[in-house]
């Protein structure tokens, strides 16, 4: 197990480029299973979760060619479908929630699939009902293997159908869409997720020969085709990294330029950080954040305390609420953070309280942050990273705090952020990785 040792209080300066989008990578990498032809994907982030998914693809027979640090070609022309039912796959796939995304392509192309008990962040219950019910409506049969803790799915031929999802699940929408592209007839998915990464997946599938309309809306129509061909695809910049870097600049009073930020795909994210009082300037596809001594949280027009909550796209992504929460601790003013989607994602605030932040954890979903306006700086402590996003939030807190902080369990951070310590050192941060 490794840790980060951080000496906080340094003002950072420079340019930083966000990595390719983690959540998009997990979707489009799974989609390579839909064709026997080569698929080349670039801007792939070098992070634990994505590397593990690539290992899983290799384990089931996908040929992987590494062209450069972020560009790969995948060819799934000799797949061992039975491997997914093995103990080896259950063990490795169970470490990564993204492995559930193999089910749609495997069911569509090979008529059977397995879903191991999912791993990933410990942020509360993350049910698979949307995936399973969607596959069932397409004509798949499923059974749950209690002994091995996995779902088994099979279908002689998926058939298009109308379905109304009970939740706009991102991975659920992606999985069902990948299954439907090779189904007979037309599949209509209402209440579909419409995040940029789902849009990217749909555009990639269309280039492969799929017939998907309604991209960008919550109503997808998918006309099944007999087969798909190869294509090339480039991942978007990771919007969570972009938001994290905006928060980092504000917390550390730093002057940072985020290069190639994918501004047109950020949705409401910039506006939410502006509501915290953070100033920045969009220059083409770059975001320039000047050094700012004080940032003041806005109120609602009637004077009420600002509430920031997560919501399916185009609402605010839940992955950035941890960043918003920690950034608010040094703002002037108060804000209520309401995490609706996951019941355990706010359970890292005790560590911020130990650092000197004024936070009231109202319940598992809501926290009120009383901004200190830098009257009292946070102080360095020893802490552990509970999940990817909380880990990054704690790292930002440590970089702004007085003294030395030690962040343990940084494998959680490495799951979602590539070479984050090296990239932060390039901006002037005092951070090192220790075993």
C-alpha positions in Angstrom: 0.0 0.0 0.0 1.3 3.5 -0.9 0.6 6.9 0.5 1.0 10.5 -0.5 3.0 12.8 1.7 1.9 16.4 1.0 3.3 19.6 2.4 0.5 22.1 1.9 0.4 25.9 1.5 2.3 26.2 -1.8 0.7 28.4 -4.5 0.8 26.5 -7.8 1.3 27.9 -11.3 1.3 26.6 -14.8 -0.6 24.6 -17.4 -2.2 21.2 -17.0 -3.9 18.9 -19.6 -6.8 16.8 -18.4 -6.6 13.0 -19.1 -9.0 11.1 -21.3 -12.4 10.5 -19.7 -12.4 7.5 -17.4 -16.1 6.8 -17.6 -16.1 7.1 -21.4 -13.2 4.8 -21.7 -14.9 2.0 -19.8 -17.9 2.2 -22.2 -16.1 2.4 -25.5 -13.5 -0.2 -24.6 -16.3 -2.7 -23.9 -17.9 -1.8 -27.3 -14.8 -3.3 -29.1 -16.4 -6.7 -28.3 -19.2 -6.0 -30.8 -17.1 -6.5 -33.9 -14.3 -8.8 -35.2 -12.7 -5.9 -37.0 -10.0 -3.6 -35.5 -11.0 -0.6 -33.4 -8.5 2.1 -32.6 -9.0 4.3 -29.5 -6.8 7.2 -28.5 -6.6 9.5 -25.4 -7.0 6.5 -23.2 -6.0 7.4 -19.6 -3.3 5.3 -17.9 -5.2 4.6 -14.7 -5.8 1.4 -12.7 -9.5 0.9 -13.6 -8.9 1.3 -17.3 -5.8 -0.8 -17.3 -7.7 -3.6 -15.5 -10.4 -3.5 -18.1 -7.8 -3.8 -20.9 -6.4 -6.8 -19.1 -9.8 -8.4 -19.0 -10.2 -7.8 -22.7 -6.9 -9.6 -23.3 -7.9 -12.4 -21.0 -11.0 -13.2 -23.1 -9.0 -13.2 -26.3 -9.0 -9.6 -27.6 -5.8 -8.7 -29.5 -4.4 -5.5 -28.1 -1.8 -3.4 -29.9 -0.2 -0.5 -28.0 0.7 2.3 -30.5 1.7 5.1 -28.0 1.1 6.1 -24.4 -2.6 6.6 -25.0 -3.5 4.9 -28.3 -4.4 1.2 -28.7 -6.0 -1.0 -31.3 -8.3 -3.8 -30.2 -9.5 -6.7 -32.3 -12.0 -9.1 -30.9 -11.9 -11.8 -33.7 -11.2 -14.8 -31.5 -13.1 -14.5 -28.2 -13.3 -17.2 -25.6 -16.9 -16.5 -24.4 -16.7 -19.3 -21.8 -13.9 -17.4 -19.9 -16.5 -15.0 -18.6 -18.1 -17.8 -16.7 -14.8 -18.8 -15.0 -13.6 -18.2 -11.5 -10.7 -16.2 -12.8 -13.0 -13.7 -14.5 -15.3 -13.5 -11.5 -12.3 -12.7 -9.3 -10.7 -10.1 -11.6 -13.9 -8.7 -13.0 -15.3 -8.4 -9.5 -12.7 -5.8 -8.7 -14.0 -3.4 -11.3 -17.6 -2.2 -11.6 -16.9 -1.4 -15.3 -16.7 -5.1 -16.1 -20.6 -5.1 -16.1 -20.3 -3.3 -19.5 -19.1 -6.5 -21.1 -22.6 -8.0 -20.7 -24.4 -6.0 -23.4 -21.8 -6.7 -26.2 -21.4 -10.3 -25.3 -25.1 -11.0 -25.1 -25.6 -9.3 -28.5 -22.8 -11.0 -30.4 -22.3 -14.3 -28.6 -25.8 -14.8 -27.1 -24.6 -15.3 -23.5 -23.0 -13.2 -20.9 -22.0 -13.2 -17.2 -22.0 -10.3 -14.7 -19.9 -10.8 -11.6 -20.7 -9.2 -8.3 -19.4 -5.6 -9.1 -16.6 -3.9 -7.3 -15.5 -0.3 -7.5 -16.1 2.6 -5.1 -17.7 1.9 -1.7 -20.2 4.7 -2.0 -23.4 2.9 -1.2 -25.8 0.5 -3.0 -25.4 0.5 -6.8 -28.0 -1.8 -8.1 -27.9 -3.8 -11.4 -31.7 -3.9 -11.8 -31.7 -1.5 -14.8 -29.2 -3.6 -16.7 -30.9 -6.9 -16.0 -34.4 -5.7 -16.6 -33.4 -4.1 -19.9 -31.7 -7.3 -21.1 -34.8 -9.2 -20.1 -37.1 -6.9 -22.1 -34.8 -7.5 -25.1 -35.6 -11.2 -24.7 -32.7 -12.5 -22.6 -33.2 -15.0 -19.8 -31.2 -14.6 -16.6 -30.5 -16.5 -13.5 -28.5 -15.6 -10.4 -25.8 -18.1 -9.3 -25.8 -17.7 -5.6 -22.8 -20.0 -5.1 -20.6 -17.9 -7.3 -22.3 -14.5 -6.8 -22.9 -13.7 -10.5 -25.7 -13.3 -13.1 -25.9 -15.6 -16.1 -27.7 -14.3 -19.2 -28.6 -16.0 -22.5 -30.7 -15.4 -25.6 -31.0 -17.1 -28.9 -31.7 -13.7 -30.5 -32.4 -10.4 -28.9 -35.4 -8.5 -30.3 -36.1 -4.8 -30.3 -38.7 -3.5 -27.9 -39.9 -0.2 -26.3 -38.7 0.2 -22.7 -39.0 2.9 -20.1 -36.0 2.8 -17.7 -36.9 3.3 -14.1 -33.7 5.4 -13.7 -31.5 7.2 -16.2 -28.5 4.9 -15.4 -25.4 5.8 -17.4 -23.9 2.3 -17.5 -27.4 0.8 -17.8 -28.1 2.9 -20.9 -24.7 2.1 -22.4 -25.1 -1.6 -21.7 -28.6 -1.9 -23.1 -27.7 0.2 -26.2 -24.7 -2.0 -27.0 -27.0 -5.1 -26.7 -29.7 -3.5 -28.9 -27.5 -2.5 -31.8 -27.4 -6.2 -32.9 -31.0 -7.0 -31.9 -33.7 -7.7 -34.5 -36.0 -4.7 -35.1 -36.2 -1.4 -33.4 -35.4 -0.7 -29.7 -36.7 2.5 -28.1 -35.1 3.5 -24.7 -37.0 6.2 -22.9 -35.5 8.0 -19.8 -32.1 7.1 -21.2 -29.0 8.7 -19.8 -27.7 11.4 -22.1 -24.3 12.2 -20.6 -21.6 13.3 -23.1 -19.9 9.9 -22.6 -23.1 8.0 -23.6 -23.3 10.4 -26.6 -19.7 9.5 -27.5 -20.5 5.8 -27.3 -23.5 6.2 -29.6 -21.5 8.2 -32.1 -18.8 5.6 -32.1 -21.3 2.8 -32.6 -22.9 4.7 -35.5 -19.5 4.9 -37.2 -19.2 1.2 -36.8 -22.5 0.7 -38.7 -25.1 1.0 -36.0 -28.3 3.0 -36.5 -28.9 5.1 -33.4 -31.0 8.3 -33.4 -31.9 10.6 -30.6 -28.3 11.0 -29.4 -28.1 13.7 -26.7 -31.7 13.2 -25.7 -33.4 10.9 -23.2 -35.2 9.1 -26.0 -32.9 6.7 -28.0 -34.1 4.8 -31.0 -31.9 1.9 -32.1 -32.5 0.0 -35.4 -30.7 -3.3 -35.1 -28.2 -4.3 -37.7 -26.6 -7.7 -38.6 -23.0 -6.8 -37.8 -20.6 -3.9 -37.0 -17.3 -3.0 -38.5 -14.1 -1.4 -37.1 -13.6 2.4 -36.5 -11.3 4.9 -34.8 -12.4 6.9 -31.8 -10.8 9.6 -29.5 -11.9 10.0 -25.9 -13.1 13.4 -24.6 -11.1 15.2 -21.8 -12.3 14.0 -18.4 -14.8 16.6 -17.1 -14.2 15.4 -13.5 -10.5 16.3 -13.8 -11.4 19.7 -15.3 -13.7 20.4 -12.3 -11.1 19.1 -9.9 -8.4 21.5 -11.3 -10.8 24.5 -11.1 -11.3 23.6 -7.4 -7.6 23.0 -6.8 -6.7 26.5 -8.2 -9.2 28.2 -6.0 -8.3 26.3 -2.8 -4.5 26.9 -3.2 -4.8 30.5 -4.5 -3.1 29.4 -7.7 -2.9 30.6 -11.3 -3.6 27.6 -13.5 -4.5 27.1 -17.1 -6.4 23.9 -18.0 -5.5 23.2 -21.6 -7.8 21.4 -24.1 -10.6 21.2 -21.5 -13.4 20.1 -23.8 -15.4 23.2 -22.8 -18.4 22.5 -25.1 -18.9 19.2 -23.2 -18.8 20.5 -19.7 -22.4 21.5 -19.4 -23.3 23.1 -16.1 -20.0 22.4 -14.4 -18.4 25.8 -15.0 -21.5 27.6 -13.7 -21.5 25.6 -10.4 -18.0 26.6 -9.6 -18.8 30.2 -10.5 -21.6 30.0 -7.9 -18.9 29.3 -5.3 -17.3 32.6 -6.3 -14.5 31.2 -8.4 -13.3 33.4 -11.2 -12.0 32.0 -14.5 -11.9 32.9 -18.2 -12.6 30.5 -21.1 -10.2 31.1 -23.9 -11.1 28.9 -26.8 -10.9 25.3 -25.4 -8.8 26.4 -22.4 -9.8 27.6 -19.0 -7.7 30.2 -17.3 -8.1 30.4 -13.5 -6.3 33.4 -12.0 -4.9 33.4 -8.4 -7.8 34.5 -6.2 -7.4 35.4 -2.5 -11.0 35.2 -1.6 -14.0 33.6 -3.3 -17.5 34.2 -2.0 -20.4 31.8 -2.3 -23.4 33.2 -4.0 -26.9 33.0 -2.5 -30.2 32.4 -4.3 -32.0 35.5 -5.5 -34.2 35.6 -2.4 -31.2 35.5 -0.2 -31.5 31.9 0.7 -28.4 29.7 1.3 -27.1 28.1 -1.9 -27.8 24.4 -2.4 -25.7 22.4 -4.9 -27.1 18.9 -5.7 -26.4 16.1 -8.2 -28.8 15.3 -11.0 -28.7 13.2 -14.2 -27.2 15.1 -17.1 -27.6 17.9 -18.0 -27.7 18.4 -14.3 -24.6 18.5 -12.1 -22.5 15.3 -12.0 -22.3 13.5 -8.6 -18.6 12.9 -9.2 -17.8 16.5 -8.5 -19.8 17.1 -5.3 -16.8 15.9 -3.2 -14.7 18.6 -4.9 -17.4 21.3 -4.4 -17.7 20.3 -0.7 -14.0 20.7 0.0 -13.6 23.9 -2.0 -16.5 25.5 -0.1 -14.6 25.0 3.2 -12.3 27.9 2.4 -14.9 30.1 0.6 -16.7 33.0 2.3 -20.3 32.0 3.0 -22.3 28.8 3.4 -23.6 26.1 1.1 -25.7 23.0 1.4 -24.4 20.0 -0.6 -27.1 17.5 -1.3 -25.8 14.1 -2.6 -28.9 12.4 -3.8 -27.6 9.4 -5.7 -25.2 7.6 -3.3 -25.8 7.2 0.5 -22.1 6.8 1.5 -20.3 9.4 -0.5 -20.3 12.1 2.1 -18.7 9.9 4.8 -15.2 11.5 4.2 -16.2 14.8 5.8 -15.0 13.7 9.2 -11.5 13.9 7.9 -12.1 17.5 6.7 -13.5 18.3 10.1 -10.3 17.0 11.7 -8.4 19.3 9.4 -10.4 22.3 10.9 -13.3 22.6 8.4 -16.7 23.7 9.7 -19.1 21.1 8.3 -22.4 19.8 9.6 -23.2 16.3 8.3 -27.0 16.6 8.4 -27.6 13.0 7.2 -26.0 10.5 4.8 -27.0 12.7 1.9 -26.6 16.3 3.0 -23.8 18.4 4.5 -23.8 22.1 5.3 -20.4 23.8 4.9 -19.7 27.1 6.6 -16.9 28.7 4.6 -14.1 30.1 6.7 -13.0 32.6 4.2 -9.4 31.6 5.0 -9.6 33.0 8.5 -8.4 29.6 9.7 -6.4 27.5 7.3 -6.9 23.8 7.2 -4.2 21.8 9.0 -2.4 18.7 7.8 -3.4 15.3 9.2 -3.1 11.6 8.4 -6.1 10.2 6.5 -7.3 7.5 4.2 -8.9 7.8 0.8 -12.3 6.0 0.8 -13.1 6.3 -2.9 -11.8 7.9 -6.1 -13.5 11.3 -5.9 -13.2 11.7 -2.1 -9.6 10.8 -2.4 -9.0 13.6 -4.9 -11.0 16.0 -2.7 -8.8 15.1 0.3 -5.7 15.6 -1.8 -6.9 19.1 -2.7 -7.5 19.8 0.9 -4.0 18.6 1.8 -2.4 20.9 -0.8 -4.1 23.9 0.7 -3.5 23.0 4.4 -0.8 24.1 6.7 1.9 21.5 7.4 2.2 17.9 6.4 -0.6 15.6 5.4 -0.4 11.8 4.7 -3.1 10.3 2.5 -3.2 6.5 2.7 -5.0 4.0 0.4 -4.0 6.1 -2.6 -4.7 3.2 -4.9 -8.3 4.6 -4.9 -7.0 7.9 -6.4 -4.8 6.0 -8.9 -8.0 4.2 -10.1 -9.2 7.5 -11.6 -6.3 10.0 -11.9 -3.2 9.2 -14.0 0.2 10.2 -12.6 -1.5 12.9 -10.4 1.4 13.4 -8.1 3.8 14.0 -11.0 1.4 16.3 -12.8 0.9 18.3 -9.6 4.6 18.6 -9.0 4.9 20.1 -12.4 2.7 22.9 -11.1 4.9 23.4 -8.0 3.1 21.1 -5.5 5.2 19.5 -2.7 3.9 15.9 -3.0 5.6 12.6 -3.0 4.6 8.9 -3.2 5.9 6.6 -0.5 5.5 2.9 0.0 
